[in-house]
């Protein structure tokens, strides 16, 4: 089974802090994604990466950056956390050319910024 | 752009009732369609999928048919259980990205 893990289930940070959310997948997938999930809005794509060191902005990239130095790891960075970034963050991965294109999700990190 | 609209919840049902969650989409081309489920405290899991018109996806008693003429992918289950209580997301994928609906919360009472 594909396994996608996220470094924390719950995180509490202060406004202005730099926050790192880590995601690791164990299936050698090329594509990795970061979403945020908010009630009534579904999942919105923040960034995705289709290869090591490659990234593209999603629908809501403002206030976020990403890093992908190794194929299995995709990090989301909040440069200066703000209260409106309080949310559930979900990481996902998918291989190219399969199932057009189902994604495998981690358990999520619930981030609270105070 | 591509988008998905699904019925708003919350939906509350009794055990063994029939469940339908409506989903319609707007897309250019021929996307794949998915239903994902999120159980309390967990990430999303793929429930079922369909990759072309008239395909029927099915899993765990749930079914959905890709209807190109009505641009719909409604989710159905004939007899729900308490364990089906979850948030259900409809999604489409024209390429390697997914566009999600807002999610429908379903609660099944014993």
Interface residues (C-beta under 8 A of the other chain):
Chain A: X4 X31 X33 X40 X41 X42 X43 X44 X45 X48 X50 X58 X90 X92 X94 X96 X99 X100 X101 X102 X103 X104 X105 X106 X107 X108
Chain B: X32 X34 X36 X41 X42 X43 X44 X45 X46 X49 X51 X89 X93 X95 X96 X97 X98 X100 X101 X102 X103
